[in-house]
Amino acid sequence: MKIALLGYGKMGKVIEKIALERGHQIVLKKGSDSSFEGLLNADLAIDFSIPSVAATNISECLNNSIPVVCGTTGWLADYDKMVALCNEKNGSFIYGSNFSLGVNIFFELNSYLAKMMTNLKQYNVSMEEIHHTQKLDAPSGTAISLAHGIIENSNYSSWVLRDNEASTTTEKQIPITAKRIENVPGTHSIYYDSNVDQIEIKHTAHNREGFALGAVIAAEWLVGKKGVFTMKDVLELK
């Protein structure tokens, strides 16, 4: 498979390594200052860029009938537009807030636990995410996905970014603490606290390779398909 990399930072370089190891070819490495030249030679594009250019990258792919896998977070205000464009162009598109295979299992565990806890009013849920200092968005896209997984399966109605321990929330809000620490690929924790105990589930990434492998697997799965998909489709978790 010939792959265009849209975004050639740390993640782009790890994706390149994994893709080459799996027998694929890289035909475009697009940085922030480079053009789309070479995109039309690609069988598929993988976007791990920055929030301000993700929608532009996805649009360019869909308008040129190039299937696209996007792992950039922080741009979701334009997500519905990209879905509409994909459907209009009969294209192929996967967005994932996190392509790690382990995280996608974690998403399912989180939703299931939220269902189990719904009627246990003595427990209050909270979340914490920790990432490297270069991460531009907070809370992380993964944390937002986890929060929505709880909201869809409980009585909570929204999430709120907690600036400090003294920040207040309503009983319907999920407080999220975001920390930025050097060289942390990504750690996400969900807590259910009562007066007598705490339940915690946690996912810790050891490096970026898990995210890259998942993105390449998603790309391999997407080839030859039409529509808008998620990692649930790729991993047959629905």
Secondary structure, 3 states (H helix, E strand, C coil): CEEEEECCCHHHHHHHHHHHHCCCEEEEEECCCCCCCCHHHCCEEEECCCHHHHHHHHHHHHHCCCCEEECCCCCHHHHHHHHHHHHHCCCEEEECCCCCHHHHHHHHHHHHHHHHHCCCCCCEEEEEEEECCCCCCCCCHHHHHHHHHHHCCCCCCEEEEECCCCCCCCCCEEEEEEEECCCCCCEEEEEEECCCCEEEEEEECCCCHHHHHHHHHHHHHHCCCCEEECHHHHCCCC
